[in-house]
């Protein structure tokens, strides 16, 4: 028969200001390609993105703050299976990942 092989991986998602502070960027990176795919799916799924907003303390009238999230993903036969938030960090306004002056 077919043997099911599952594994756990991790992904990092961040919403931060760009270097010139004229806009914002979303960063999505996973340890594996499947973890990256699972993280992107997590952001694009209305149910899980709503869960993320609740974790971040964002309500309808509050803008989304700069943040970072560490996700744990599981894969089954190379296909993303589930995603969960391990931890998160919310940055106060105008303070995310400041680059030192050159």
Order of alpha helices (4+ residues) and beta strands (2+ residues): beta-beta-alpha-alpha-beta-beta
